[in-house]
Amino acid sequence: MSENGGLTRPEIEEFWDTWLATNREAERTGDWRVLADCYAEDASYGWMYSPDEHFMAVGRDQIRDWAIGIEMDGLDGWHYDYQVTVIDERKSMIVGFWKQRSGITNDETGGEYEILGIGGSWFGVERQTAGADAGQIKIAWQRDWFDMPSTIHTFMEIINSGKAPETLRKRMKVAGHGVPGHYHYNELTSTLWPPPVERGDYITQAPGAGAAAEGAQ
């Protein structure tokens, strides 16, 4: 169990520094599962592949096994460098924007193969109030976004260059509704938008007159 409020900015910043350091350790070892302890026991983590193929993991075990397990296996050498972070201590939210780079050299440019477009992660953090995590700050939910067409394009560039390791080739087969955590939209085990946002806890602008009129029909 957890509560939304009561976190100070220094507490959130300290948590974020730990998160960044743990990410670097995951990149170093190639095993992203070390991040699992940063999540609450009942956390949710999702993103969209296509309008009718979404990923969602609910609970720390699914996040460990699926989101930072199956989904990240095979991406050895890839790194996700946060370019800028925005922290809202009033809402206990963090938004981190990252670049997704492969660690594989593009002979034409001399740089790494990189997935273009803006990628990022949106986090809600909470202080846990019960259980073994009581008193600790954990991620209550995370939602990612990235440019899927650019991702496919970069993967194919690496394949065509002849530099793709077998692990990456296997990773590219991790797609479709048969993979754990891959759902049709209407089957999602948590909401596409983070639960408190979907509930309307942070509404900034109510639907316009056109939407209200349409709903009244």
C-alpha positions in Angstrom: 0.0 0.0 0.0 1.2 3.5 -0.7 0.3 7.2 -0.5 0.6 9.8 -3.2 1.6 12.8 -1.1 4.2 13.7 1.4 7.3 13.5 -0.8 9.7 16.4 -0.8 11.7 17.4 -3.9 15.0 16.3 -2.3 13.6 12.9 -1.6 12.4 12.5 -5.2 15.8 13.7 -6.5 17.6 11.3 -4.3 15.4 8.4 -5.6 16.0 9.6 -9.2 19.8 9.6 -8.7 19.6 6.0 -7.4 17.4 5.1 -10.4 20.0 6.5 -12.9 22.8 4.7 -11.1 20.9 1.4 -11.3 20.2 1.9 -15.0 24.0 2.3 -15.6 24.6 -1.0 -13.7 21.9 -2.7 -15.9 23.6 -1.4 -19.0 27.0 -2.6 -17.8 25.8 -6.2 -17.1 23.2 -6.5 -19.8 20.6 -7.6 -17.2 17.9 -5.1 -16.6 16.2 -7.1 -13.9 18.2 -5.3 -11.2 15.7 -2.4 -11.7 12.9 -4.5 -10.3 13.4 -3.5 -6.7 12.8 0.2 -7.6 9.1 -0.7 -8.2 6.3 -1.1 -5.7 4.9 -4.6 -5.3 1.6 -3.5 -7.0 3.2 -1.2 -9.7 2.2 -1.2 -13.3 4.4 -0.6 -16.3 3.2 -0.2 -19.9 3.7 1.2 -23.4 2.2 1.0 -26.8 3.5 -1.0 -29.8 0.5 -0.2 -32.1 -3.1 0.9 -31.6 -4.1 -2.7 -30.8 -0.9 -4.1 -29.4 0.0 -2.8 -26.0 2.4 -4.0 -23.4 1.4 -4.1 -19.7 3.0 -5.6 -16.6 1.3 -5.4 -13.3 3.1 -6.2 -10.1 6.8 -6.4 -9.4 7.2 -10.0 -10.5 5.7 -9.3 -14.0 7.8 -6.2 -14.3 10.9 -8.2 -13.5 10.1 -11.1 -15.7 8.4 -9.4 -18.6 9.1 -5.6 -18.9 12.7 -5.7 -17.9 13.2 -9.4 -18.6 11.7 -10.7 -21.8 11.3 -7.3 -23.4 14.9 -6.2 -22.7 16.7 -9.5 -23.3 18.9 -9.4 -26.3 19.6 -5.7 -26.2 23.2 -6.2 -24.9 25.2 -3.0 -25.3 22.2 -0.7 -25.8 22.0 2.3 -23.5 19.3 4.7 -22.7 20.9 8.1 -21.9 18.5 10.5 -20.1 18.8 13.9 -21.8 16.6 15.9 -19.4 14.4 15.2 -16.4 11.3 17.1 -15.3 10.2 16.6 -11.7 6.9 17.7 -10.2 7.0 17.2 -6.5 3.4 18.3 -6.1 2.2 15.4 -8.1 5.0 13.1 -7.2 5.8 12.6 -10.9 9.0 12.4 -12.9 9.3 12.6 -16.7 12.6 11.5 -18.2 13.5 11.9 -21.9 16.1 9.5 -23.2 18.0 8.6 -26.4 18.0 5.0 -27.4 21.5 4.0 -28.7 22.6 0.5 -29.7 26.3 0.4 -28.9 26.8 -0.8 -32.5 28.9 1.4 -34.9 27.4 2.6 -38.1 30.3 2.5 -40.6 28.7 5.2 -42.7 28.4 7.8 -40.0 31.0 6.6 -37.5 28.5 6.9 -34.7 26.2 4.4 -33.1 23.0 3.2 -34.6 20.3 5.2 -32.8 16.6 5.1 -32.7 15.5 8.5 -33.8 12.5 10.4 -32.4 11.9 11.4 -28.8 11.6 8.6 -26.3 10.9 8.8 -22.6 9.4 7.4 -19.4 6.7 8.9 -17.2 6.8 7.8 -13.6 4.6 8.2 -10.5 6.5 7.7 -7.3 5.1 7.0 -3.9 6.2 6.3 -0.3 5.2 2.8 0.7 3.1 2.5 3.9 3.0 -1.2 4.5 4.9 -4.5 4.1 8.7 -4.9 3.7 8.9 -1.7 1.7 7.2 0.5 4.3 8.8 4.0 4.3 10.7 3.5 1.0 10.0 5.5 -2.2 9.1 3.2 -5.1 7.7 3.6 -8.6 4.0 3.1 -8.5 3.5 3.3 -12.2 5.5 3.9 -15.4 4.5 4.6 -18.9 7.0 4.7 -21.8 6.7 6.2 -25.3 9.0 5.9 -28.3 8.9 6.1 -32.1 8.0 2.5 -33.2 8.5 3.1 -37.0 11.9 4.5 -36.2 12.7 1.5 -33.9 11.9 -1.0 -36.7 13.9 1.1 -39.2 17.0 1.1 -37.0 16.7 -2.6 -36.2 16.5 -3.3 -39.9 19.5 -1.1 -40.6 21.5 -3.1 -38.1 20.4 -6.4 -39.6 21.2 -5.2 -43.1 24.7 -4.1 -42.0 25.5 -7.6 -41.0 26.4 -6.4 -37.5 23.3 -7.7 -35.7 24.2 -10.2 -32.9 22.1 -13.3 -32.7 20.7 -12.0 -29.4 19.2 -9.0 -31.2 17.8 -11.2 -34.0 16.0 -13.2 -31.3 14.8 -10.0 -29.6 13.1 -8.9 -32.9 10.9 -12.0 -32.7 9.5 -10.9 -29.4 6.3 -9.4 -30.8 2.6 -10.3 -31.2 -0.1 -11.1 -28.8 1.4 -14.5 -27.9 4.2 -12.8 -25.9 3.6 -12.4 -22.2 2.4 -8.9 -21.4 1.2 -8.2 -25.0 -2.5 -7.3 -25.0 -5.3 -6.0 -27.3 -6.3 -2.6 -26.0 -9.6 -3.8 -24.5 -7.7 -6.6 -22.6 -5.2 -4.4 -20.8 -4.6 -5.3 -17.2 -4.1 -1.7 -16.2 -5.1 1.5 -17.8 -3.2 2.9 -20.8 -2.9 6.3 -19.0 -1.6 5.9 -15.5 -4.4 5.0 -13.1 -4.6 8.3 -11.2 -4.5 10.2 -14.5 -7.2 8.0 -16.0 -9.3 8.6 -12.8 -9.1 12.3 -13.5 -7.1 13.2 -10.4 -5.1 15.8 -12.3 -7.4 17.1 -14.9 -5.9 20.3 -16.4 -8.5 21.1 -19.0 -12.1 19.7 -19.2 -13.4 18.4 -22.5 -14.3 21.2 -24.9 -17.8 22.1 -25.9 -17.6 19.9 -29.0 -16.8 16.8 -27.0 -19.6 17.6 -24.5 -22.1 18.1 -27.3 -21.1 14.8 -28.9 -21.5 13.0 -25.6 -25.0 14.4 -25.2 -26.2 13.0 -28.5 
